[in-house]
Amino acid sequence: MPAILVFAVFLITLVFSVPIGIAMVCGAISPIMITGSGGNLTQLITNAFSGANNTPILAVPLFIFGGIIMAEGGISKKLFGFFAYFVGRFAGGVPCAVVLTCLFYGAISGSGPATTAAVGAMCVPFMVSLGYDRKWSAGMIAVAGGLGVIIPPSIPFVLYSLATGVSTGALFLAGIFPGCLIGLALMVYAVIYCKRSGEDRALINEAMDELKGNGFGHLFLDSLPALLCPIIVLGGIYAGFVTPTEAACISVFYALIIALFIYRTIGVKDIIPIMSTAVRTYGGLAFVLAFAIAFGRVLSLTGASAAITSFIVGTFGSLIPALTFCTVLFLILGMVMDTGPAIIILAPILLPAMQTMGMNEVHFGVVLVCCLAIGLATPPFGLNLFVIGNIAKEKPMDVARRAVPFIIAFLVALIMIVYIPNISLFLLGGA
């Protein structure tokens, strides 16, 4: 009864458009106030503060800060120029360069909306100038921006690690192949579309000639600082020199150095406004995460976790049906919930049940994050749609319609990731 009460109050408040952080507070205190179970208010507040007061969670605001510096510093333009140099002349090469930029920029920002904003602000006008449809271009970037939460260093993987205790480094490593597979699926569709619909080859070749005018050596040296950022961050983690939180701190200082002194795209006077943007971005998320952790602990005290484990094991009996159910559930929730709270709430509740049936905890995290990444580009609350819609000056639903084929390509890759664990676990030594 208390567990049902928690979920019922939480869902009812969401239906009435109560902000998700407040909805979790209402759900968490409902069994305390009505039935006297689930702990007490003092314990709830203590759980909220203790959940937010730990060192690993510092990686989240630091990666956000570093990503904003990179966006303001025009790093996406350097990356796009590098990839377009190699693939721009091929059929569908420019869209492929955009997807590759999203893939690589995700390894800098760790955020889907940040990737969408940084790449979209530069690439949408450029693609339109080359004759590509504005809504189609925006739809592609909305979906490809989701790679920002899969390719390491990923903020959702950090949150999953906080919620479950799974190694952040292992999750980062496990996200590499799935992210690349999804990026490949998006590029395959882009090439097919461009071959069927045609491209303005004269405009594209003129743009590529201009890009190649200074030679590869100049382009490579200009792009190298941007290309090195994920290598330094991830290399430091996997070499054992730094923890993920320390790597996030390094990414901030590295971003400042290349934006201030190498590219000179921002000035010292811009640092405070960038900090302000980072605080506003993380402030709301911090409140939600703190109470999401408290919400999860209330669910544990009310016996919800054990009840859900019994239900899943008893209902599905084996791993494949249970995994299919969880995948569909994650896809649906990704449409209406923000990635962070969804992970903090769902992961500790569902992981024990899936482990009981033999699922690897790292693979489960990859599946969860990949499903929620699709939600960033799906109505009604796909955040990437609103970000790119504002940039392209198009209605989010119009962008969503043109994003559907890319979402289908994403789903094809997702099916492989869900049912072939070694795609995620190969770099960890297999399932």
ChimeraX attribute file (.defattr): number of C-alpha atoms within 10 A of each C-alpha:
attribute: neighborCount
match mode: 1-to-1
recipient: residues
	/A:1	11
	/A:2	22
	/A:3	23
	/A:4	15
	/A:5	18
	/A:6	25
	/A:7	17
	/A:8	14
	/A:9	20
	/A:10	23
	/A:11	17
	/A:12	14
	/A:13	17
	/A:14	18
	/A:15	10
	/A:16	9
	/A:17	10
	/A:18	15
	/A:19	11
	/A:20	19
	/A:21	22
	/A:22	16
	/A:23	23
	/A:24	28
	/A:25	21
	/A:26	20
	/A:27	25
	/A:28	31
	/A:29	22
	/A:30	22
	/A:31	24
	/A:32	19
	/A:33	14
	/A:34	10
	/A:35	11
	/A:36	12
	/A:37	17
	/A:38	25
	/A:39	17
	/A:40	16
	/A:41	13
	/A:42	9
	/A:43	13
	/A:44	22
	/A:45	15
	/A:46	12
	/A:47	21
	/A:48	22
	/A:49	16
	/A:50	13
	/A:51	19
	/A:52	21
	/A:53	12
	/A:54	10
	/A:55	9
	/A:56	17
	/A:57	20
	/A:58	17
	/A:59	22
	/A:60	23
	/A:61	21
	/A:62	24
	/A:63	27
	/A:64	25
	/A:65	26
	/A:66	25
	/A:67	27
	/A:68	24
	/A:69	29
	/A:70	28
	/A:71	23
	/A:72	15
	/A:73	22
	/A:74	20
	/A:75	26
	/A:76	28
	/A:77	18
	/A:78	20
	/A:79	26
	/A:80	25
	/A:81	21
	/A:82	25
	/A:83	20
	/A:84	23
	/A:85	20
	/A:86	15
	/A:87	16
	/A:88	23
	/A:89	17
	/A:90	14
	/A:91	18
	/A:92	21
	/A:93	21
	/A:94	29
	/A:95	25
	/A:96	25
	/A:97	23
	/A:98	30
	/A:99	27
	/A:100	24
	/A:101	29
	/A:102	33
	/A:103	27
	/A:104	25
	/A:105	33
	/A:106	30
	/A:107	27
	/A:108	36
	/A:109	32
	/A:110	28
	/A:111	28
	/A:112	30
	/A:113	26
	/A:114	26
	/A:115	33
	/A:116	30
	/A:117	24
	/A:118	27
	/A:119	28
	/A:120	27
	/A:121	21
	/A:122	16
	/A:123	24
	/A:124	23
	/A:125	16
	/A:126	16
	/A:127	20
	/A:128	16
	/A:129	14
	/A:130	18
	/A:131	14
	/A:132	20
	/A:133	14
	/A:134	19
	/A:135	24
	/A:136	22
	/A:137	25
	/A:138	34
	/A:139	30
	/A:140	29
	/A:141	31
	/A:142	37
	/A:143	32
	/A:144	35
	/A:145	35
	/A:146	35
	/A:147	35
	/A:148	29
	/A:149	30
	/A:150	34
	/A:151	31
	/A:152	31
	/A:153	32
	/A:154	27
	/A:155	27
	/A:156	31
	/A:157	32
	/A:158	27
	/A:159	24
	/A:160	27
	/A:161	23
	/A:162	22
	/A:163	20
	/A:164	17
	/A:165	12
	/A:166	16
	/A:167	16
	/A:168	24
	/A:169	19
	/A:170	17
	/A:171	29
	/A:172	23
	/A:173	20
	/A:174	27
	/A:175	29
	/A:176	20
	/A:177	19
	/A:178	25
	/A:179	28
	/A:180	18
	/A:181	18
	/A:182	27
	/A:183	23
	/A:184	19
	/A:185	20
	/A:186	26
	/A:187	25
	/A:188	15
	/A:189	19
	/A:190	24
	/A:191	18
	/A:192	13
	/A:193	15
	/A:194	16
	/A:195	12
	/A:196	9
	/A:197	9
	/A:198	13
	/A:199	16
	/A:200	10
	/A:201	14
	/A:202	10
	/A:203	13
	/A:204	20
	/A:205	15
	/A:206	13
	/A:207	18
	/A:208	19
	/A:209	13
	/A:210	11
	/A:211	17
	/A:212	18
	/A:213	11
	/A:214	10
	/A:215	11
	/A:216	14
	/A:217	10
	/A:218	12
	/A:219	18
	/A:220	16
	/A:221	12
	/A:222	17
	/A:223	21
	/A:224	14
	/A:225	19
	/A:226	25
	/A:227	20
	/A:228	13
	/A:229	21
	/A:230	20
	/A:231	13
	/A:232	14
	/A:233	24
	/A:234	24
	/A:235	15
	/A:236	17
	/A:237	21
	/A:238	15
	/A:239	9
	/A:240	11
	/A:241	11
	/A:242	17
	/A:243	19
	/A:244	27
	/A:245	21
	/A:246	18
	/A:247	22
	/A:248	26
	/A:249	20
	/A:250	20
	/A:251	26
	/A:252	19
	/A:253	14
	/A:254	21
	/A:255	24
	/A:256	21
	/A:257	14
	/A:258	20
	/A:259	23
	/A:260	18
	/A:261	12
	/A:262	11
	/A:263	17
	/A:264	13
	/A:265	16
	/A:266	19
	/A:267	12
	/A:268	8
	/A:269	8
	/A:270	13
	/A:271	14
	/A:272	10
	/A:273	10
	/A:274	17
	/A:275	16
	/A:276	12
	/A:277	15
	/A:278	20
	/A:279	16
	/A:280	11
	/A:281	15
	/A:282	18
	/A:283	13
	/A:284	11
	/A:285	17
	/A:286	18
	/A:287	15
	/A:288	25
	/A:289	25
	/A:290	21
	/A:291	28
	/A:292	30
	/A:293	25
	/A:294	27
	/A:295	29
	/A:296	23
	/A:297	24
	/A:298	28
	/A:299	25
	/A:300	17
	/A:301	16
	/A:302	22
	/A:303	16
	/A:304	21
	/A:305	23
	/A:306	16
	/A:307	14
	/A:308	16
	/A:309	20
	/A:310	13
	/A:311	13
	/A:312	22
	/A:313	16
	/A:314	10
	/A:315	11
	/A:316	15
	/A:317	12
	/A:318	15
	/A:319	18
	/A:320	14
	/A:321	13
	/A:322	17
	/A:323	20
	/A:324	15
	/A:325	13
	/A:326	20
	/A:327	21
	/A:328	12
	/A:329	13
	/A:330	24
	/A:331	20
	/A:332	16
	/A:333	17
	/A:334	27
	/A:335	22
	/A:336	19
	/A:337	20
	/A:338	20
	/A:339	24
	/A:340	21
	/A:341	23
	/A:342	22
	/A:343	28
	/A:344	26
	/A:345	22
	/A:346	19
	/A:347	22
	/A:348	21
	/A:349	23
	/A:350	17
	/A:351	19
	/A:352	18
	/A:353	22
	/A:354	21
	/A:355	14
	/A:356	15
	/A:357	18
	/A:358	11
	/A:359	18
	/A:360	15
	/A:361	18
	/A:362	27
	/A:363	22
	/A:364	23
	/A:365	24
	/A:366	26
	/A:367	25
	/A:368	26
	/A:369	26
	/A:370	30
	/A:371	27
	/A:372	31
	/A:373	31
	/A:374	28
	/A:375	29
	/A:376	29
	/A:377	35
	/A:378	28
	/A:379	18
	/A:380	14
	/A:381	17
	/A:382	26
	/A:383	25
	/A:384	32
	/A:385	32
	/A:386	24
	/A:387	21
	/A:388	31
	/A:389	23
	/A:390	14
	/A:391	18
	/A:392	21
	/A:393	14
	/A:394	16
	/A:395	14
	/A:396	27
	/A:397	17
	/A:398	15
	/A:399	27
	/A:400	28
	/A:401	14
	/A:402	18
	/A:403	24
	/A:404	17
	/A:405	19
	/A:406	27
	/A:407	23
	/A:408	15
	/A:409	20
	/A:410	25
	/A:411	18
	/A:412	15
	/A:413	21
	/A:414	22
	/A:415	13
	/A:416	15
	/A:417	22
	/A:418	23
	/A:419	14
	/A:420	13
	/A:421	20
	/A:422	19
	/A:423	21
	/A:424	28
	/A:425	23
	/A:426	13
	/A:427	14
	/A:428	13
	/A:429	8
	/A:430	10
	/A:431	14
